[in-house]
């Protein structure tokens, strides 16, 4: 059932007030990791529809500028806000060769530069550079931060950066138009919160992981592995924008005469390695929210009605039926145990949301990296931490990553992959042996 906009606005007000009063702890960089990055969760409320009145013959109605909101409660007390529709802005990154985030749907943000005063300043600067939106104005309230995360490699032992999400609230009835930077951003989309919370828009993103599993292998072995294992599926949300702005100058925005959309659809796309959404032409790409960005937002969305954003999240698996069954079988007990640690989606049982009880679910994972939620200041990445493809830390201290849906999942997934490859190899060898014996068997002569 869709969430009513009025009820959602009221719930959003309470959540933003709580976030502003309970800051998440600062996470320093682990040893050997110097990079930090910040992203901006920018919220606005779209006013309700108001018909344009014809100009009166003798009267002219002029509305003066609205006074900037002094606080969160002051903003939500306004009538047009109470009847409006909350939205979050997303960007679709421009396609660039060699960029692991090419074509991905993301939040505005980027790396911390030496001239930035702090992590929040980096989010403000990157937002200005990427979409032309100034957040350091009286018409914008900095709400607070979401749990900071350590982005690590898929093996979970090498930290790449610390990711810091910040929430901003635009209070102007008519925010300035966005201007996507064409070398970095292909398009910008305002998406209603109702769409992000709708179970009907939950879907899957299919990613070819064969090249990442065997980087040393040649193209023939990669194709063979892709045909054997299929693609990996990740939980995603199909975004329905209320407003979109495109960087029309980027290459491929207007397709050439020899470029046509893919016509192969359905099951044929999944196991045989057709390009995923991040590798398609720009005019073919769906707007899917998945991976790190979905994981970062999962905790925030889970605080809003119907309070099931984390529960709707699905574990990564594979498209080939027998491998998917093995993964399901070997992770069944673990998934039940991990789910038992969660009450109402994100927060552990007995831990109140306000104050130091704010904790994050570890659902931020994609085909190349993972973002581990940290609720206390970490000292190091454990050397013995092991994880498979896109794995999360499995042996980190309890205080470092709680409410961990992914705890131990990729260890079991790796076991499933080994069993699958072994039995497929034995099955293939058996079929080959049977074929050779049958081919060499002499044909009985007829009398």
C-alpha positions as semicolon CSV with decimal commas, in nm:
position;residue;x (nm);y (nm);z (nm)
1;X;0,000;0,000;0,000
2;X;0,134;0,341;-0,096
3;X;0,220;0,579;0,185
4;X;0,005;0,891;0,210
5;X;0,207;1,208;0,144
6;X;0,067;1,389;0,448
7;X;0,159;1,105;0,684
8;X;0,500;1,079;0,519
9;X;0,567;1,451;0,572
10;X;0,482;1,417;0,941
11;X;0,706;1,112;0,980
12;X;0,987;1,284;0,791
13;X;0,970;1,581;1,027
14;X;1,010;1,356;1,332
15;X;1,299;1,165;1,175
16;X;1,489;1,479;1,072
17;X;1,449;1,627;1,420
18;X;1,587;1,308;1,575
19;X;1,881;1,296;1,336
20;X;1,964;1,660;1,408
21;X;1,974;1,583;1,781
22;X;2,178;1,260;1,767
23;X;2,495;1,284;1,561
24;X;2,663;0,965;1,445
25;X;3,023;0,921;1,564
26;X;3,315;1,037;1,353
27;X;3,512;0,751;1,196
28;X;3,886;0,815;1,149
29;X;4,073;0,661;0,860
30;X;4,211;0,311;0,920
31;X;4,590;0,265;0,891
32;X;4,704;0,278;0,530
33;X;4,387;0,451;0,411
34;X;4,398;0,826;0,355
35;X;4,094;0,890;0,135
36;X;3,764;1,025;0,262
37;X;3,450;1,098;0,061
38;X;3,123;1,268;0,141
39;X;2,778;1,244;-0,015
40;X;2,476;1,470;0,027
41;X;2,124;1,339;0,089
42;X;1,933;1,647;-0,030
43;X;1,562;1,662;0,055
44;X;1,303;1,905;-0,069
45;X;0,923;1,920;-0,052
46;X;0,740;1,973;-0,379
47;X;0,442;2,207;-0,324
48;X;0,095;2,076;-0,408
49;X;-0,051;2,156;-0,746
50;X;-0,202;2,503;-0,768
51;X;-0,385;2,607;-1,087
52;X;-0,252;2,918;-1,255
53;X;-0,513;3,189;-1,231
54;X;-0,574;3,419;-1,530
55;X;-0,455;3,774;-1,469
56;X;-0,729;3,994;-1,326
57;X;-0,834;4,296;-1,528
58;X;-0,776;4,551;-1,256
59;X;-0,591;4,370;-0,977
60;X;-0,237;4,241;-0,959
61;X;-0,148;3,989;-0,689
62;X;0,216;3,998;-0,588
63;X;0,347;3,749;-0,332
64;X;0,650;3,864;-0,140
65;X;0,952;3,639;-0,086
66;X;0,909;3,374;0,180
67;X;1,114;3,414;0,497
68;X;1,377;3,137;0,528
69;X;1,280;2,872;0,782
70;X;1,455;2,919;1,115
71;X;1,433;2,551;1,211
72;X;1,307;2,212;1,099
73;X;0,980;2,253;1,287
74;X;0,935;2,603;1,146
75;X;0,967;2,466;0,793
76;X;0,723;2,178;0,845
77;X;0,468;2,410;1,006
78;X;0,402;2,576;0,670
79;X;0,081;2,476;0,497
80;X;0,232;2,407;0,155
81;X;0,491;2,178;0,317
82;X;0,228;1,978;0,506
83;X;0,042;1,919;0,178
84;X;0,355;1,864;-0,032
85;X;0,549;1,563;-0,155
86;X;0,903;1,502;-0,016
87;X;1,175;1,422;-0,271
88;X;1,545;1,327;-0,277
89;X;1,786;1,420;-0,555
90;X;1,996;1,154;-0,732
91;X;2,254;1,180;-1,006
92;X;2,338;0,936;-1,283
93;X;2,709;0,948;-1,340
94;X;2,844;1,002;-1,689
95;X;2,993;0,705;-1,869
96;X;3,372;0,706;-1,850
97;X;3,608;0,428;-1,954
98;X;3,785;0,267;-1,660
99;X;3,560;0,429;-1,398
100;X;3,412;0,171;-1,163
101;X;3,115;0,403;-1,092
102;X;3,047;0,479;-1,460
103;X;2,674;0,508;-1,528
104;X;2,576;0,436;-1,168
105;X;2,293;0,610;-0,987
106;X;2,436;0,790;-0,686
107;X;2,405;1,078;-0,443
108;X;2,592;1,403;-0,515
109;X;2,935;1,398;-0,356
110;X;3,300;1,314;-0,393
111;X;3,644;1,301;-0,234
112;X;3,762;1,523;0,048
113;X;4,012;1,780;-0,083
114;X;4,285;1,947;0,124
115;X;4,107;2,282;0,105
116;X;3,786;2,139;0,257
117;X;3,736;2,234;0,621
118;X;3,570;1,902;0,706
119;X;3,368;1,616;0,559
120;X;3,049;1,823;0,542
121;X;3,231;2,097;0,350
122;X;3,335;1,836;0,093
123;X;2,971;1,737;0,042
124;X;2,874;2,103;-0,006
125;X;3,155;2,169;-0,255
126;X;3,098;1,852;-0,458
127;X;2,725;1,923;-0,479
128;X;2,798;2,271;-0,612
129;X;3,043;2,137;-0,870
130;X;2,836;1,839;-0,986
131;X;2,481;1,975;-1,004
132;X;2,519;2,351;-0,951
133;X;2,327;2,356;-0,623
134;X;2,454;2,573;-0,337
135;X;2,386;2,421;0,005
136;X;2,556;2,689;0,213
137;X;2,263;2,933;0,201
138;X;1,984;3,048;0,437
139;X;1,739;2,838;0,232
140;X;1,913;2,513;0,326
141;X;1,930;2,345;0,667
142;X;2,207;2,100;0,743
143;X;2,025;1,828;0,936
144;X;2,306;1,597;1,043
145;X;2,481;1,281;0,932
146;X;2,404;0,916;0,875
147;X;2,641;0,639;0,996
148;X;2,985;0,674;0,839
149;X;3,113;0,367;0,658
150;X;3,448;0,220;0,559
151;X;3,449;0,136;0,188
152;X;3,669;-0,168;0,136
153;X;3,761;-0,405;-0,145
154;X;3,551;-0,709;-0,213
155;X;3,794;-0,918;-0,008
156;X;3,721;-0,693;0,289
157;X;4,084;-0,655;0,401
158;X;4,191;-0,337;0,218
159;X;4,018;-0,013;0,314
160;X;3,968;0,225;0,021
161;X;3,807;0,526;0,191
162;X;3,571;0,643;0,462
163;X;3,227;0,740;0,328
164;X;3,041;1,017;0,514
165;X;2,671;1,081;0,429
166;X;2,512;1,413;0,530
167;X;2,147;1,519;0,513
168;X;2,041;1,863;0,388
169;X;1,691;2,011;0,373
170;X;1,600;2,270;0,109
171;X;1,341;2,505;0,258
172;X;1,264;2,726;-0,041
173;X;0,930;2,681;-0,214
174;X;1,108;2,726;-0,550
175;X;1,467;2,591;-0,530
176;X;1,710;2,704;-0,801
177;X;1,728;2,489;-1,117
178;X;1,995;2,221;-1,122
179;X;2,282;2,225;-1,374
180;X;2,455;1,886;-1,416
181;X;2,828;1,903;-1,489
182;X;2,848;1,711;-1,823
183;X;3,191;1,554;-1,768
184;X;3,080;1,394;-1,441
185;X;2,699;1,381;-1,438
186;X;2,474;1,257;-1,717
187;X;2,145;1,346;-1,549
188;X;1,989;1,463;-1,223
189;X;1,660;1,328;-1,088
190;X;1,424;1,440;-0,813
191;X;1,262;1,119;-0,685
192;X;0,964;1,116;-0,444
193;X;1,022;0,944;-0,112
194;X;0,702;0,753;-0,182
195;X;0,874;0,585;-0,477
196;X;1,176;0,488;-0,266
197;X;0,947;0,332;-0,005
198;X;0,717;0,149;-0,247
199;X;0,752;-0,233;-0,244
200;X;0,618;-0,239;-0,602
201;X;0,935;-0,066;-0,728
202;X;1,176;-0,313;-0,570
203;X;1,371;-0,498;-0,838
204;X;1,711;-0,654;-0,908
205;X;2,028;-0,537;-1,079
206;X;2,220;-0,809;-1,268
207;X;2,597;-0,773;-1,279
208;X;2,860;-0,979;-1,459
209;X;3,120;-1,071;-1,195
210;X;3,323;-1,320;-1,399
211;X;3,590;-1,064;-1,493
212;X;3,633;-0,967;-1,127
213;X;3,650;-1,324;-1,003
214;X;3,931;-1,428;-1,240
215;X;4,119;-1,113;-1,337
216;X;4,417;-1,320;-1,444
217;X;4,214;-1,529;-1,689
218;X;4,178;-1,471;-2,059
219;X;3,856;-1,375;-2,238
220;X;3,772;-1,737;-2,329
221;X;3,780;-1,855;-1,968
222;X;3,579;-1,553;-1,859
223;X;3,309;-1,627;-2,116
224;X;3,303;-1,992;-2,005
225;X;3,272;-1,890;-1,642
226;X;2,998;-1,641;-1,729
227;X;2,800;-1,907;-1,915
228;X;2,847;-2,148;-1,625
229;X;2,766;-1,918;-1,333
230;X;2,547;-1,657;-1,498
231;X;2,524;-1,313;-1,344
232;X;2,502;-1,196;-0,987
233;X;2,182;-1,024;-0,876
234;X;2,167;-0,738;-0,626
235;X;1,871;-0,576;-0,457
236;X;1,765;-0,251;-0,627
237;X;1,491;0,011;-0,651
238;X;1,356;0,124;-0,987
239;X;1,342;0,501;-0,952
240;X;1,042;0,698;-1,078
241;X;1,155;1,062;-1,102
242;X;0,914;1,350;-1,061
243;X;1,160;1,578;-1,240
244;X;1,472;1,506;-1,447
245;X;1,744;1,729;-1,589
246;X;1,982;1,589;-1,851
247;X;2,326;1,702;-1,959
248;X;2,235;1,708;-2,327
249;X;2,592;1,775;-2,442
250;X;2,733;1,441;-2,330
251;X;2,833;1,193;-2,604
252;X;2,557;0,944;-2,681
253;X;2,272;1,160;-2,552
254;X;2,126;1,162;-2,903
255;X;2,188;0,813;-3,045
256;X;2,366;0,772;-3,375
257;X;2,192;0,605;-3,667
258;X;2,377;0,278;-3,608
259;X;2,288;0,262;-3,238
260;X;1,968;0,082;-3,156
261;X;1,825;-0,025;-2,821
262;X;1,870;-0,388;-2,720
263;X;1,575;-0,600;-2,825
264;X;1,669;-0,912;-2,631
265;X;1,472;-0,923;-2,309
266;X;1,355;-1,152;-2,034
267;X;1,546;-1,461;-1,925
268;X;1,784;-1,442;-2,224
269;X;1,949;-1,129;-2,086
270;X;2,029;-1,274;-1,747
271;X;2,268;-1,570;-1,777
272;X;2,451;-1,500;-2,100
273;X;2,631;-1,179;-2,022
274;X;2,452;-0,899;-2,204
275;X;2,557;-0,557;-2,075
276;X;2,418;-0,454;-1,736
277;X;2,257;-0,116;-1,683
278;X;2,584;0,062;-1,606
279;X;2,738;-0,047;-1,938
280;X;2,450;0,027;-2,175
281;X;2,418;0,334;-2,390
282;X;2,294;0,638;-2,201
283;X;1,954;0,640;-2,368
284;X;1,903;0,271;-2,278
285;X;1,997;0,289;-1,913
286;X;1,728;0,240;-1,650
287;X;1,749;0,446;-1,333
288;X;1,823;0,184;-1,069
289;X;1,929;0,255;-0,713
290;X;2,142;-0,028;-0,582
291;X;2,476;-0,114;-0,425
292;X;2,650;0,130;-0,194
293;X;2,399;0,412;-0,241
294;X;2,101;0,191;-0,160
295;X;2,281;0,053;0,144
296;X;2,364;0,400;0,274
297;X;2,001;0,510;0,234
298;X;1,850;0,187;0,369
299;X;1,881;0,292;0,732
300;X;1,725;0,633;0,663
301;X;1,438;0,486;0,460
302;X;1,373;0,225;0,728
303;X;1,286;0,504;0,974
304;X;0,994;0,610;0,752
305;X;0,656;0,437;0,707
306;X;0,592;0,156;0,629
307;X;0,924;0,088;0,813
308;X;1,026;-0,206;0,595
309;X;1,305;-0,072;0,372
310;X;1,567;-0,307;0,516
311;X;1,322;-0,597;0,526
312;X;1,261;-0,554;0,150
313;X;1,634;-0,573;0,081
314;X;1,738;-0,904;-0,079
315;X;2,061;-1,095;-0,038
316;X;2,292;-1,110;-0,342
317;X;2,276;-1,437;-0,530
318;X;2,326;-1,583;-0,879
319;X;2,094;-1,631;-1,175
320;X;2,182;-1,994;-1,255
321;X;1,917;-2,205;-1,078
322;X;2,139;-2,479;-0,931
323;X;2,397;-2,229;-0,800
324;X;2,120;-2,011;-0,661
325;X;1,977;-2,316;-0,482
326;X;2,316;-2,400;-0,331
327;X;2,356;-2,042;-0,207
328;X;2,007;-2,049;-0,058
329;X;2,067;-2,385;0,110
330;X;2,405;-2,300;0,261
331;X;2,300;-1,956;0,385
332;X;1,950;-2,039;0,507
333;X;2,033;-2,078;0,877
334;X;2,273;-1,782;0,873
335;X;2,014;-1,552;0,715
336;X;1,758;-1,650;0,978
337;X;2,005;-1,586;1,260
338;X;2,106;-1,248;1,118
339;X;1,745;-1,146;1,069
340;X;1,671;-1,235;1,430
341;X;1,914;-0,960;1,538
342;X;1,691;-0,698;1,381
343;X;1,365;-0,564;1,513
344;X;1,158;-0,332;1,297
345;X;1,411;-0,359;1,017
346;X;1,728;-0,179;1,122
347;X;1,759;-0,137;1,498
348;X;1,864;-0,427;1,726
349;X;1,612;-0,549;1,982
350;X;1,620;-0,355;2,305
351;X;1,820;-0,066;2,160
352;X;1,622;0,259;2,139
353;X;1,672;0,465;1,825
354;X;1,767;0,804;1,980
355;X;2,110;0,882;2,120
356;X;2,396;0,636;2,104
357;X;2,158;0,361;1,997
358;X;2,162;0,473;1,631
359;X;2,309;0,185;1,441
360;X;2,330;0,088;1,078
361;X;2,256;-0,223;0,879
362;X;2,534;-0,354;0,658
363;X;2,347;-0,372;0,331
364;X;2,578;-0,144;0,129
365;X;2,746;-0,372;-0,124
366;X;2,789;-0,381;-0,501
367;X;2,990;-0,568;-0,761
368;X;3,323;-0,408;-0,675
369;X;3,323;-0,283;-0,319
370;X;3,144;-0,276;0,014
371;X;3,068;-0,007;0,270
372;X;3,090;-0,136;0,625
373;X;2,886;0,056;0,880
374;X;3,094;0,163;1,179
375;X;2,927;0,275;1,499
376;X;3,243;0,326;1,703
377;X;3,587;0,449;1,613
378;X;3,773;0,159;1,450
379;X;4,139;0,098;1,511
380;X;4,222;-0,115;1,210
381;X;4,087;-0,352;0,950
382;X;4,144;-0,699;1,088
383;X;4,410;-0,882;0,891
384;X;4,223;-1,209;0,922
385;X;3,900;-1,073;0,785
386;X;3,807;-1,277;0,482
387;X;3,516;-1,241;0,249
388;X;3,430;-1,346;-0,100
389;X;3,295;-1,149;-0,388
390;X;3,161;-0,823;-0,248
391;X;3,190;-0,960;0,106
392;X;3,161;-0,768;0,428
393;X;3,390;-0,794;0,728
394;X;3,307;-1,116;0,902
395;X;3,533;-1,099;1,208
396;X;3,524;-0,736;1,306
397;X;3,462;-0,649;1,668
398;X;3,095;-0,644;1,774
399;X;3,091;-0,271;1,840
400;X;3,224;-0,188;1,497
401;X;2,941;-0,326;1,286
402;X;2,617;-0,429;1,450
403;X;2,285;-0,529;1,297
404;X;2,485;-0,707;1,027
405;X;2,260;-0,875;0,777
406;X;2,562;-0,976;0,572
407;X;2,767;-1,118;0,860
408;X;2,927;-1,439;0,732
409;X;2,712;-1,449;0,419
410;X;2,992;-1,433;0,166
411;X;3,191;-1,706;0,338
412;X;2,897;-1,938;0,277
413;X;2,852;-1,802;-0,074
414;X;3,215;-1,885;-0,157
415;X;3,161;-2,240;-0,032
416;X;2,855;-2,267;-0,255
417;X;3,059;-2,149;-0,554
418;X;3,330;-2,410;-0,489
419;X;3,075;-2,690;-0,454
420;X;2,899;-2,572;-0,769
421;X;3,217;-2,559;-0,978
422;X;3,329;-2,899;-0,845
423;X;3,005;-3,078;-0,921
424;X;2,972;-2,905;-1,259
425;X;3,327;-3,016;-1,344
426;X;3,254;-3,373;-1,235
427;X;2,928;-3,370;-1,428
428;X;3,102;-3,239;-1,738
429;X;3,380;-3,496;-1,706
430;X;3,123;-3,773;-1,662
431;X;2,930;-3,666;-1,969
432;X;3,251;-3,641;-2,170
433;X;3,357;-3,990;-2,056
434;X;3,015;-4,132;-2,146
435;X;3,027;-3,966;-2,489
436;X;3,376;-4,100;-2,563
437;X;3,282;-4,453;-2,453
438;X;2,969;-4,442;-2,664
439;X;3,157;-4,305;-2,963
440;X;3,431;-4,570;-2,938
441;X;3,192;-4,858;-2,878
442;X;3,198;-5,083;-3,187
443;X;2,874;-5,109;-3,377
444;X;2,746;-5,469;-3,379
445;X;2,738;-5,623;-3,724
446;X;2,410;-5,735;-3,866
447;X;2,390;-6,093;-3,988
